[in-house]
């Protein structure tokens, strides 16, 4: 997928549902639930149960969604992720070889970084966007706002502390999108298989973020 298409999808959806699950069957239900709530970008973390199989299944089951992976730690994992059909790739760190490999395969890669130096380094290596992680530990939306002056040309996706309540704050100060995990999938609801509750929560988030973008100025 071309970077231009990836960036346009981020601007449309604004939020990525991050699924980390110990059971593949739960992961499938979680993905279907948020997709039913209007979310079109779904990340299956590579340390989830049977992640390659789950990603392949969701590519078929949810053709209207863009399915990718994250928590990729090395080049071998990244190559395996590409082989199973991932449409975007996240990592918690910046690895030049991983970025180059993803760029050569024409798949968006979003490495993790935190400081301005790390963010610029990731961008210069060829990152599609940069994942600012863990954002809440360094000031949350205020940190993203402070980066906009010198780094406004770099599309940032904050994760790690983004909640249903503060997600819109990150978009208001310039983030291109946000990533949410546990907030979207309360452990109690997953254990109870309350998929309808997760769908409704995703729907509320989607509507809130779309309203924020439309009324940003």
Secondary structure as GFF3:
##gff-version 3
##sequence-region A 1 217
A	DSSP	alpha_helix	3	13	.	.	.	ID=ss1
A	DSSP	beta_strand	15	19	.	.	.	ID=ss2
A	DSSP	alpha_helix	24	36	.	.	.	ID=ss3
A	DSSP	beta_strand	41	45	.	.	.	ID=ss4
A	DSSP	alpha_helix	51	61	.	.	.	ID=ss5
A	DSSP	beta_strand	66	70	.	.	.	ID=ss6
A	DSSP	alpha_helix	75	83	.	.	.	ID=ss7
A	DSSP	beta_strand	88	90	.	.	.	ID=ss8
A	DSSP	alpha_helix	96	104	.	.	.	ID=ss9
A	DSSP	beta_strand	108	113	.	.	.	ID=ss10
A	DSSP	alpha_helix	116	125	.	.	.	ID=ss11
A	DSSP	beta_strand	129	132	.	.	.	ID=ss12
A	DSSP	three_ten_helix	135	138	.	.	.	ID=ss13
A	DSSP	alpha_helix	141	151	.	.	.	ID=ss14
A	DSSP	beta_strand	156	158	.	.	.	ID=ss15
A	DSSP	alpha_helix	167	172	.	.	.	ID=ss16
A	DSSP	beta_strand	177	180	.	.	.	ID=ss17
A	DSSP	alpha_helix	187	191	.	.	.	ID=ss18
A	DSSP	alpha_helix	195	214	.	.	.	ID=ss19
###
